Amino acid sequence: MAITRPAGTAATLVAAVRARGGMPVLLPGLSLRTAQDTQAAATALDHALAADVIVFTSPAAVAHARQLRPLVTRAKVCALGVGTAKALGRAGIKDARFPEREDSEGLLAMDIMSQLGHARVALVGAAGGRGILRSVLRERSARFDEVHVYRRGPARLDARHRDAASAFTRRDRVLLSSAEALANLHQALAGEPWQALLEATWIVSSERLAAMARDAGMATVHVASSAQGPALLDMAARVRD
C-alpha cells in the first residue's frame, strides 16, 4: 500500500497499515520545509494572531506555526478539516471550527466565513495551492492576510522509490489526499513506475481528487469519506480486487 503523505509525516499511517496486516510503501509526494525567513514569518504570525478570524489550512500549518510562536489568540479559529482541528487542539486551541466537507469550498460555506462583515481574516499555511480561499475572500471584500509559516516542494525520490512503484499492480492500493502530491509523483516517477501506478487502485480523499486522478489515467479510483488515515484505510479495505 503506497502512502503519499509528505516526507516525515506518515509514521502514524504506516503503523496503521501494518496493524491491519498491510505492507506500507512510502512514496512521498511532498516535502515540507520551514519558512525561508523564519523571523519574518514569526512577525507575520504575531499579526495574524490578533485578527478576528484565523484559518489554519493544514496540520502542517499548525505544526510549523507553533514552532514560531505559542498559538495564543482571542480570534475565532477555523480549520480546513478535522485533522487540522485536532492539531490545533494539541496546540491549545480547543474550539476550532471545521466544515463537514473538508476542503476550501466547505470552509467557505460555513456561517462564520460567509458573514465576515468588516472582520480581519488571517490565512496560515504555505504558498501555492488552488487559491480558492484567496479569490473568494477578495470577492467578499474581506480584509485578509496570508502568513506562510512553511514551504511545500517535491520530495526527493530515488531508484528505490521507482523500483517500488514499478512493482505495483491492480491489487495494490495508493492513498492520496493532495493534488500537488499527485502532480509531483507524476513528474518524479515518469515512465515505467508511473505506468504501473496507473493500474493500481487509488484511494483518494475527495471527488475533486478523484476527477483529477481519472484525468491522469488512473483506471480504478475510490473516494474515502475524508483525508484522515482511518477513512482512507477503511475505504481501501472495502474495495474488492
Secondary structure, DSSP 4 states (H G I P E B T S, - for coil): -EE-SPTT--HHHHHHHHHTT---EE----EEEE-SSHHHHHHHHHHHTTSSEEEE-SHHHHHHHHHHS----SSEEEESSHHHHHHHHHTT-TT-B--SS-SHHHHHTSHHHH--TT-EEEEEEES-S--HHHHHHHHTT-EEEEEEEEEEE-----HHHHHHHHT--TTSEEEE--HHHHHHHHHHTTTHHHHHHHHSEEEESSHHHHHHHHHTT-SEEEE-SSSSHHHHHHHHHH---
